[in-house]
Amino acid sequence: MSSFVARHSGRSNAQRQGFWDRHPAEVAADLIGWSVLVGGVGGRIVETEAYHHEDPASHSYSGPTPRNEVMFGPTGTLYVYRSYGIHWCMNFVCWAEAPGGAVLIRAIEPTAGLEIMSERRGLGDPRALCSGPGKLCQALAITREHNGLALDRPPFQLAPGPARGLAVGPRIGITKAVDVPWRFGEAGSKFVSRPFPKTA
């Protein structure tokens, strides 16, 4: 048992049941329109990607490692990793039946703390502040220090909200399972990292 899972093994099943205890693709689609704030800074989620433990594109596909152990712990927690050794990426841990699932938050529409985000990102265009997983982590000041934290406690604030239509398409920047349609976004949003196919 990993050190992270051991520290959280006392958490009851009842505490973990609900929204996060489902297939990552279901959670990823339902998160569109939700608001996420970190220390009062953030906005509406407009783009997500789902990753499952049986998905060869997932970090969890080959089993637990020191890097991905949070994916095998309680649901409703934050999994943070560094992409290409440069950018932090944040994921919401969720799974049903077997551990190892998560939803990558790819883009948000900034609504709170725009000045702070602009300062952190060094630019002022709201559409460019959080239009990608690395960009939004920089804007929200997400780092490895947040890895494993519960999403229902400070500094996080999550609240359900309606999506203005749902777009679906293949995921971005992967080399395996490239045709799996587990990328979700708000239809017509100008804040996504990349436009969705018109046929999606």
Rosetta blueprint (number, residue, H / E / L):
1 M L
2 S L
3 S H
4 F H
5 V H
6 A H
7 R H
8 H L
9 S L
10 G L
11 R L
12 S L
13 N H
14 A H
15 Q H
16 R H
17 Q L
18 G L
19 F L
20 W L
21 D L
22 R L
23 H L
24 P H
25 A H
26 E H
27 V H
28 A H
29 A H
30 D H
31 L L
32 I L
33 G L
34 W L
35 S E
36 V E
37 L E
38 V E
39 G L
40 G L
41 V E
42 G E
43 G E
44 R E
45 I E
46 V E
47 E E
48 T E
49 E E
50 A E
51 Y E
52 H L
53 H L
54 E L
55 D L
56 P L
57 A L
58 S L
59 H L
60 S L
61 Y L
62 S L
63 G L
64 P L
65 T L
66 P L
67 R L
68 N L
69 E H
70 V H
71 M H
72 F H
73 G L
74 P L
75 T L
76 G L
77 T E
78 L E
79 Y E
80 V E
81 Y E
82 R E
83 S E
84 Y L
85 G L
86 I L
87 H E
88 W E
89 C E
90 M E
91 N E
92 F E
93 V E
94 C L
95 W L
96 A L
97 E L
98 A L
99 P L
100 G L
101 G L
102 A E
103 V E
104 L E
105 I E
106 R E
107 A E
108 I E
109 E E
110 P E
111 T E
112 A E
113 G L
114 L H
115 E H
116 I H
117 M H
118 S H
119 E H
120 R H
121 R H
122 G L
123 L L
124 G L
125 D L
126 P H
127 R H
128 A H
129 L H
130 C L
131 S L
132 G L
133 P H
134 G H
135 K H
136 L H
137 C H
138 Q H
139 A H
140 L H
141 A L
142 I L
143 T L
144 R H
145 E H
146 H H
147 N L
148 G L
149 L L
150 A E
151 L L
152 D L
153 R L
154 P L
155 P L
156 F E
157 Q E
158 L E
159 A E
160 P L
161 G L
162 P L
163 A L
164 R L
165 G L
166 L E
167 A E
168 V E
169 G E
170 P L
171 R L
172 I L
173 G L
174 I L
175 T L
176 K L
177 A L
178 V L
179 D L
180 V L
181 P L
182 W L
183 R E
184 F E
185 G E
186 E E
187 A L
188 G L
189 S L
190 K L
191 F L
192 V L
193 S L
194 R L
195 P L
196 F L
197 P L
198 K L
199 T L
200 A L
